[in-house]
Each structure stands twice: as structure tokens, then as C-alpha cells.
Amino acid sequence: MSESTFQQALAAGSCLLFDGSTPSALYDRGVFINRSFDEANLQTPDLVRGIHAEFLAAGAQVLTTNTWGANRLKLAAYGLEGKLEAINRTGVALARAAVDQQGAEAWVAGCLGPLGVRIEPWGPTSFEEARGFFQEQADLLAGAGADLLVLESFEDLNEIHQAMLAAKATGLPIVAMMSTDEEGRALYGTEPEWFIRKLDEWGADLVGTNGGNGPAPLLRLLERFRTATAKPIVLQPNPGLPRMVDGRLFYMASPEYLGEFARKALAAGARAVGGCSGTTPAHIRAMRGAFRQARAFVQVTPAPTPIVQAEPQPEVPFPFRSRFSMKLAQGEFTHTVELVPPKGMEYDKLLAKTRQCRTLGVDAINVPDGPRAMARMSALATALLIEQQVGVETILHVACRDRNLLGMQSDLLGAAGLGLRNVLAVTGDPPKLGPYPQATAVFDVDAIGLVNMLKRLNTGLDLGGTGIGAPTRFSIGVGANPVAPDLERERHRFRLKVEAGAQWAITQPVFDADGLSRFLDFTQSLEPRIPIIAGIWPLKSLRNAEFMANEVPGVVLPKALLARMAKRATAEDQLKEGLDIAQEIIEAIRPRIQGLQLSAPFGQVELVAPLLPKREA
């Protein structure tokens, strides 16, 4: 163990060499990627300790523990959450044993990586939950005797913030590193100057980046980092991009190349270098050679340039976002009809149905996004055709199932640019419900995360906090299921949707007026209180009723209503009974809602016409 502390070494202006990748060395020795590398601390401790010793012999001054994935969530994926404490404590002990056996002047850094889940505002894991998971691991590493904590390979600035709060509570020095794309941006497009400044402000002792696409991009980033912070900077690249050779990954950059990188990085003002995935003891040995010249460099640290992050702009007031928003804001009762996009490219029939709706005085057309996981014409394209060729406003459904965060942002910006204003944020039915059960579901975020995204775009900011120019003016709606099987979970999620920025809601088809009334009691206790639009599905036949009851997710159709439909023998009588049921439900719920969404079974608009108010001649 070094006689001086890590902080003393930083204060003295020392240049520091971190080690390379222990998981990569384990992979080279036959531990494959379908296993937990962290579990090797318990299963093959001599192997892990030997790898640490090799990095020390190569000249490393900081050994990072083999615990990058040893948080509760990642270990749970391997069924190892019960070994969390043992893995982390042993990880520190193995690195410490390597240092003590060699009598080396080196520090042991407890390593923490991302949780492997998305956290708010883009995922269901809250800041508090995330911080709790990090705190659990950080406390174990600190308690086992780590000299410092290294947070590496983080992409989300929100997530590393929670990790840093946990690390700060231990009192140990903190090294914080983000991973970037080829342009130097972190996840969601966060600019490097911004994230390095935030790492500085949040109290890291050493800031920088690791991973990436090889050494050269990190040298370019170093110039940008030095304009944003006066804190010591660390760079830990991969040795180039990996290649698959005979089923194994190999990194192609030579040790000599990384040695030259280290020389240039130290000359340009970096205070620490090391390696990420693929970096071997041979690479570290070559990098160590650059340190013989480090003291000869005259490093002039420029004063940090003030970083101006785009500020949120005022949102367009809700009434002025669309005609639909105006009606809701003024307390008027609205009527919308849901029309499903065509399965192919022929949309003339859909437009004809839309014209019927316009004649009937419908306020907007709901356009579902791949309902029941069916592949249909793009909802965005369908909505645009309706608005441009018929002149009726649409409510564009956006499902999280089919697009990653970047794709959703692109589509939403496109929708805004094309003049689409009303958006219903839905999580989306899983592919297994549709005709392509093997299709891959994305679900980067759910409906709550999507509402956060829409809210941010409405303030003129993209996912990374960069300005987009004029703010979007989306009127933001969400779905609700008043009779969900797990009603407490539904209410919790609805509250989160409202807190995220939802401005109105449309329910699943309502067949239980009392169930809706109880849900409305709950929604009216929330602040803000948002308008509720009830979904109504007029049953066309007994077969249609049985389909709704048994095959449509989220729909609960009471047995008493099925019995009523079953008593009607003819198709005509069943249709009349279905309309009577719908009218009875509407009369029961109308005083407490602010609109109806009428679903036209099989696209037959004439079936919902009797449920719409008569227009004056």
C-alpha cells in the first residue's frame, strides 16, 4: 500500500497510471461473457489476484477491483444477489493482497458500474432506488478497505449523479468517468463539456472518460474537457475497436500504440491514464514508459470556459396547443373516434370514414400505433394524411414498444414539424400478442418516460438537454385502465404520469360504470386534476362481446353484459343491445367526464353515429 493517500498524490501533481481490464483478462483465460465476471472473485480467486499482480508488475499504480457489475440488480440476473457482500468484499481483498504481496506503491480502487436499468425520467427506477443500490455496493467496498472509488462506463448523467451521491457518503476520493459515442457525447446527446462540468460540480476528485472507440477520440475530448474543468482529468481508452476472430473478441491496437497515446495525453494535460476493455498488462507496461517523460512536460491548465447549457423555454399555454386542447381547457365536452390505420398502403377507405366523422361533428380522430402488436401503416403517416386531406385534428398514439429513445425523439420532432399536436403516450402491447411474436420489443422507456420526453421537448430541450430551437407544442395525453387487475399499481402509475406532465387521459373501453366512478374519485384527488375522456366500445354482436372479454388486454366486460348480449338471437337485436348498453354507460358516467372516445368496431363509423350528439341542421 502506498504511504501517501490518493488525494495527497493528486494534490502533489503526480501523474497516475491506472490498470487495464480485469474482466478482459478473465475472458482471455476462458471465463466467457455468458457468466458473471464478478463471481470469479469467489470461484477463482487465485486467478483474479494473479491478474492484479500482472498489472502491478507492469507499472499500474491504481488497481480497480473486479466488481464493475457487482451491484444487486446485475448480480440478480445471474441469481447471485445473495452473494453481493461476499463478491464485493473479496474483490477488495484480492486487489489488496496483490499490492501487499509485491510491496507495491499502489492504491486499491473499488469499482462501481451502471445498474443495467433505465432510471427516471426515462425508466421506472427512481433516483432514490438507484442511489440505494449504489449506496449498498459503495458501503461494502469502502468497508472492505478500498482507498478510493472508481465510477466507470456510465452513459446517463442522471445515473452517475446518483452513484456519486452514494460514493460521497463513504468519504472516499471519487474518480468519475463517462462513456461517449464517436462524437464525444454521452447518452441522449449530452455534450462533453456539460457532463465533465457536472462531474466536477458534484464533487469528483478526478474526472474523465473511459471506453469509446479507441485512443484517438479521447485525445480530442481532452482538449474540450480542459476548457470545462480545472479538476485532474483521466482517460482510459479501449485499445481500438474489437474484432471477432474464431468466436473470440480481440482488440487490435498494439501496446506501442497505447504507449504513444499515454505520452500524448500526459503532454496535453491529462493527469491519469489507464485502459478499459481489452487493455492487457502489456498495454499498461507500454503506457508506463510515457511516465518517464511526464515530469518534463510544462502543463498549463487554461481557465475553464463557462459552459452555457440551454435553458428551458416557457411552454406554449395548454389552450393554444391545438383545437382539442382549447376545448378541454374551456371545459367543453369532446367527442373523438378511434380509426385504426390500414394494413397496407390503401388509405382511401380510411379517409372516407374520417369524412363521415367530420360530418358527424367529431372533434378529433384517434390513430392507434400498432394496436395489439399488429403491423400497420405508420400512425404518424396516417395522422398526417387525415389532417392534410380531411382537415380533422388527430390524436397520435405513440407506443414505446417499437422505437428506442433516439427514434422516438426523431419521430416526435418530425410530428411537431409536420403540425401534429395531440399525442397519446402509451407503453404498447408486447409483440407476443400479435402475429409476429418473435419480433423484438424495445421498451427503452414506458409511457411515463415518454411523457417526460414530451414535456422536455415542450420546453425546447432534447433528451440531452440541448436546445432544439422553438419548443414543441404537444398536448400530452395518457392511457388509463379504471378496472385494471392490479388497481393499486395502475393508480400509482397514473399518479406518476400526471406528475411527469400528462394533461388529459383516455381510458380503456368502459363497461363498468361503477368501476370508472371509483377511479375518478382517485383522479380527482390528484394535483393537477386532469380531464378524463372515457373510452366507449359499442358491442356489435355476441361474438364481438366475447372477443372483447377474452382477447383484448386491459378490457373487463362484466358477465351480466355478456348475458344480455347472449339473450338476443339475431344480429340486428344484438347490435341494438350493444348500442343500448353503450348509451346506458354514457348516461351514467357523462356528468363526471369531459369527453368520449368512441371505438368504431371494424371501422364501421355508422355504429357510433347514434352515440354522438345530433347536429343542428
N, C-alpha and C positions, 0 to 999 in steps of 0.2 A: 504494500500500500504506500502511496506517495506521502511524504512527510508534510507537504503543503496541501491545503484544501483546493478543490476545484476552483472555487471563487478567488482564492489567492492567486492561482495561476492565471486566471483571466485578468485580474487587476494588475498583475505584473507585466501584462502584454505578451505573454507566452503564446506561441503558435502551437496548436494541438492536433494530434493525429488520432482520429477515431479508427475503430476496427472496420472490418468488412461484414459480410453477411453470414451469420452462423446457420440460418436455415438453408442457404445455398450450399454451404459446405456439407450439411446433413444430407441434402439431396444428392450431392456428388458421391456420398458414401452409401447411397442406397435407400434413404428414407424418402419415399415418394410423396407426391403432393396430395394424394388422397388420404393422408394421415395428418394428424396434428404434430407439427414440428415441435411445439412446446412440450408435448408429452415425452419427448426424448429426454428431458431433464430427469424423468423418473425411470424410464425404460433403459436408456443407455447413457447414464451419467458420465462414464469414463470417456465416451466419445465426445460429448459436449465439452467437458473440461479440456480434452485434448485439442479441440478446435480453438478454444480460448487461448490455450498455451501457444498455438501456432501463430495466432495474431499478435500475441505479446512478443514472441521471438522475432516477428517481422518488424516490430517497432511501434505497434499501437500503444497509445498512452491512455485510451479510454476503451474499456470493454463494455459492450452493451449486452445485457442479459438475454437469454433465449426465451423471451416472454412477450414478444410482439403481439401474439394472438391469444394471450393468456387472460383475457377478460371473461366474465361469466357468460356473455352471450355467444362468443365464438367457441368457447370450450363446450357449451351446451350442444352445439351442432355435432360434436363427436361423442356426446354422452359423458363428458369429462368435468362437468361443472362441480362435481363433488371433490375433485382433486385440485381445485383452483388454488387453495392456500399452499398445498404441497408443491405444485408446479412453480409458483412464483418464488416461494422461499428457497426452493432448491436451485432455481435459476440464479439467484444472487449468490448462493453458497458455492456453486460451481465456478462462477467467474472469480469470486474472491479466492477460492482455493488455487486457481491458476496463477493469480497475482502473487499469493503468499509463497507458493512453491518455487517461483522463479525469483522472488525477492525484487520484483519489478517496481519501478516508479510509475504506477498506473492507478486509475480510478475505475470503479465499477458503476456503470450507469444502468439503473432499472429502466427497462424499455416498455413503453405502452404504445399500442397501435389503435386504430379506429375500432369501433364496436361491431362494424359489419351490418348496421341497420341505418336507415334514414331517421333523423331526428327532426323535431319541429323547426321551422314551419312546414317542412316537406314530408314529414313522416309521423307515425303515431307515437314515437318515443319522445317524451317530454324532455326539456332541458334538465329538470330535476332528476328524472330517472337516469338519463345519460350520465350526469355528474355523479350519481350514486354508484353506478357501475365502475366509473373511473376511480372514484374515491376508494372503493373496495380494493382494487388492484394496487393503486398508488400506496395505500397504507401498508399493504403486505410487503411491497418492495422496499419501502423506507424502513419498516420494522425489521426486515431481514438484514439491513446494513448497507444498502446502496448509498453511494456517495452523492449521486445526482440522479435526476430522472430525465429520460430522453423520450419525447413525444415525436414519433416519426410516421411519415407516409399518410398524413391527414390531407384530405381533399376539401372538406367542408369547414369553412372558417367558424361556423357556429359550433361544430362538434369539438374542434380543438380548443375553443374557448372553455367549454365545459371540462375538458381534460386538464387545462391549465388551472382552472379554479380548484380542481381536486389536487393537482400537484402542489399548488401554492400552500395548501393546508398542511402539507408534510413538513414545510420549512426547508426542503432541499433545493439546491440550484436546479434550474429548468432549461433544457435545450428543446426548442420547439421548431419543427420542420414541417413544411407543407410540400405536397407533391403537385406538379403542374403539368399542363399539356405542352405541346411543342412551341406554343406562343408565349409560354410563361404564365398562363392564367391558371388559377385553381378552379375547382368545380363551380359551375354556374357562371363562369366567366369573370371571377374576381381577379382584379388586376394585381400584379405582384407588389407594386408599391403600397397598395392598400393593405394587403394581408400582412406584409412584413412590418408595416407601421402598427397594425393591431397587435401582433405578437409582441412587439416592443412595449406598447402601452399596457398590455395585460401582464407584464412582469417577467417575461422570459429573460434569462441571462445570456443566452446565445440563440440567435435566430437564423433561419435559413431554409434550405430546401434539400430534398433527397429524392432519389429515383429519377424519373424522367426518361429522356431518350438519349442518354449518353452525356459525356462531359462537356462538349462544346456549348450546348444551350445554357448550361449552368454558368459558364463564364460570362455569357451575355447578360444573364439575370443578375450577376454580381454587380455589374455597373448600375443597374436600376435599383437594387437593394441599397446601395451605398448613398443614393440620393434621398432615401426614405428613413434611414435609421443610423444612429451612432453606436448602436449595440454591436458587439462582435458577431461576425457572420460565419456560418458553417455551410459547406457544400459537400454533399455526399452523393455522387452520381452512380448510376449503373455503368458498367463497362460496355457501353453501346447497347443496341437492341438485341434481344435473344433470338437465336435460330434453333429450330427443331431439327436435330440430326439423329436418325435412328431411334425416334421416340424420346429423346432426351433434349433438354434445353441447354444451349451453350451461348455464353456471351463472348463476342468476338474481339473486343478491344484488348490489346496486349497490355501487360504490366507496364511496359515502357511508355505507352500512350497515357496511362493514368498518372505515371510519374511526371510526365510533361505537363499534364493538366494541373497537378498539385503545385508545380513550380509557378505556372502562370497565375493560378488562383491566389497563392500567397503574395505574389508580386503585385497583384491587382487589389490587395487589401483584405482578402479573406483571413480569418484568424484560426480557422479549423477546417480540416478536410477529412474525408473518410470515404467509405464505399457503401453502396446499397446492394440490392440483389445481384448476385453474380460476381461480387468482388471477393477475391481469394487472398490468402496470405501473401502470395506472390505480388499481387497488385499493391497491397499495403507496403510491402518491402520497397517497391519501386517508388511509392509516394514518399516514403520516409527519406529517400535520398534528396528530395526537394527541400527538406528542413535544414540541411546544412547551409543552404544559401539564404534561408528566411531572414536571418538577422542582418544580412547585408542590404535588405530592401529598405528604402525610405518610404514609409506608408503615410500618406497624408489623407486623413479622413475628411471628406468635404462635409460642410454643414448640411444636415438633412433639408431637402426641399419640402416645403409644406405640401401635403397631399390633400387635394380637394376632392372628396367623394361627392358624387351627385346627391343633392338633397331632394327629398320627396317634394313633389309639387302638390298644390291643392287639388283635390279630386273635383271633377265636374259634379255639381249637386245632383242628387239622385233623380229628381223630377225631370231633369233636362238630358238624361242619357238616352231615352227613347220614348216613343208614344206610349208604349206599355208601362214604362216606369212612371210617366206622368199620371196615368190613370190610377196606378197603385198609390202614388204619393197623395193624390187628391181623394183617396178613399172610395173610388168608383169600383163597381163590381165588374170583373173582367171575365171574358169567355175565350178560351183557346181550344183548338182542336189538334190532336196528335195525328200526323200523317207520316207513315214510315217511308224512307227513301226507297226507290225502285231497286230490284235485284240486279238489273242490267243497266244499259245506258238510255233506255227509252223512258223519258220523263213526261211525255205529253199527257198521259192519264193523270199523273200526279198534279200537274199544273191545272188540269180541268177540275179536279177535286178541290184544289185551292181556290179556284174562281167560285165554285159553289159556296165555299166557306165565306169568301168575301161578300157574296150576295146575302148570306145569312147574317152578316154583321159581326163575324168573329174578329176578335182583337189581334190575335197572333196565331201562328201555326207552330206547334211543337215538332221539332225534327230530331228524332232519336238517333243516337250514334251507335250503330251496330247492335240493336236490341237483341237480347237473348243470344249474344255472340254470333250473330249472322253477318256474313259478308255482303254488304250492300253498297250502293253508291255513297260516296263521302257525304256525311251530314253537312259539312261546310259547303260543299259544292251545291248540294240540294237546297240549302237555305238561301244561298246566293241566287240560284235560278228563281226561286219563289219570289224573293224581294224584288229582283230586277224585272221579271216578266209578268208578275201579277200585282205587285205593289202592296202586298200584305207583309207586315212585320213577322219575323220568325223568332223562335226561342231555340237557339242552337244548343243541343246537348253535346257535351264534351266528356267522353269516357276516358278514364286513366288507364284502362286495360291495354290500349294499343300503342301508346307513344311514351318515349322516355321524356324526362323533364325538358330537354332541349327541343324535342319535336313538338311538345305541347306549346312551349313558348313561341316557336316559329308559327304554328298554326294559329295561335291566338293573335299574334301580331298581324298575320295575314287577314284574319277575320276582321280585326279592327280597321285595317287599311281598306278593306272592301265595304265597310259600313255596317257590318253586323254588330248589333249592340247587346242583345239579350242572350245570356249564356246560362245554361243549367249545368252545374258541375256534378258529375256522377262518377262513382268508382268504376262501374261497369260489371256486367256479368262475366264470370270466368269462362274461358274457351270451352271447357268440358261440357257446358250446357248447349253448345251449338254443334254444327255439322263438322267442325274442324277441331276435335278435342285435343289433337296433338299440337295445335298452334301455341306459340309461346306468349304468355301474358307478361306484360311489362310491370305495371303497378309500381313505378318509381314512387308515386305518391297515391294517396286516396283522395276522395272528394274534399276532405279538409285541407290537405296540402294544395289542391288545385284552387280552392277559394283564396288561400293565402297568395298564390301566384297572381290570380286575377286582381286582388286588392293591390298588390305591389305594382302591377302594370298600370293600374288606375292612378297611381301616384307618379308615374313617369319613370319607374325603375325596372330594370330587368332582374333576372334571378341573382346575378352577382352584384347588384347594387349600382350598376352603370346606368346612366341616363339614356332614355330611348327617344328624347325629344318631347313632343307633345304627349301627355298622358292619354292612355286609352280611356274609354267611357263605357265600360261594360256595366250593364245591370246584372247583378250576380244572384243567381238562384241556386237552390239545392233541393235534393230529394228528401222525403221523409216517409217512414212507414209507421203509421199510428198503431198498428197491431202486430209489430214485429215479435217473433218468438221470445227474443231477449229484449224486453222493453226497456230495462234499465240501461243496457248498452246503447240502444237506439236513442234514448234521451240524452245520454252522455255525449254521444257523437253529434247530436243535433245542437247541443249547447256549444260544443267546440266549433261547429260550422258558423253559428251566429257570432261567436267571439272572433272568428277569423275574418268575418266581413260579409257573410250572406245577408241579402236584403229582402228576399222573399223565398218561399218554399212551395213545392208542388208535391202532393202526397201520392203514394201508390193508389191504385183504384180502391175506392172506399165501398165496402159492402156492409160495414158495421158502424152505424151512426153513433152508437154509444161509445165504441172504441175510439172514434175520432174525437168525440167530445172530451173524453178523458185526456187525450193527447193535447188538445187545445188548452185545457186547464194548465197543463205543464208549460206550453209555449208562451202563454200569456204571463207567466211568472218571470220570463227572461227579460233582460235588458240588452239591446233594444228589442222591442216586440215587433216581429216582422210579419207581413201579410202571409196568410196561408191560403193556397189555392188547392182545392180538393180534386183529386182525380176521380173521374166517373167513367165506368165502362158499362154501357148498356148491353145486357146479355142478349145475344141473338137467338140462342137455342139452348136446349138442354146439353147438347154436346159441347157447345161453347162454354157453358157454365162449368161442366166437368173438367174441361181443359184448363180454365182459369183456376179452379180449385186445386188441381193436382199437378199442373205442369208449369205454372208461371211463378218464378221465385218472388217472395215477398207479398203475395196476394193471399188473403184469408177470406174464404167465402163460407159464411155460416151454413150449416146443414139445413136450416129452416128455409133458406132461399133456394137451395138445391131441390128441396121437396116441393116448393111452389112451382118451380120450373117443370119438375117431373109430372105434376098433375095435369099439365097442358099437353094434349095429344098431338095437335097439329103444329106445323112450323109457324103458321100465322099466329096461333094462340100463344106459342112460346115467345115469339118476338114481342107480342103485345105485353105479356107478363114481364119480360125483361125490361121494357120501357117503363112499365108501371113501377117496378122495383127501383129503377134509377130515379124516377120522378119523386117517389116517396123519400128516398135518401136525400135528394137535393132539398126538398121542403124541410126535412129535419135539420139539416146542417147549415142551410143558407144564412141564417142570422149570425153565425159565428165565423164565417169565412169571407174571403174577399175575391173569390173567383172560382171558376170551374175549368178543369182541363178535361175535355171530352175526348175519349178514345173512340175512333170510328172502326168498329170491328171489320176486318178485311178491307179497310179503306172505304167502306160504304158510308159516305157523308150523310146520305139521306136518313140513316139510322139515328144520327144525333140531332137532326134538324128539329124534331119535336121537343127536345130538351133546351133549345135556345129560345130566348125571348122573341116574341113576334115583333117584326119591324113595322113601323108605321109606313103606310103607303105614301 
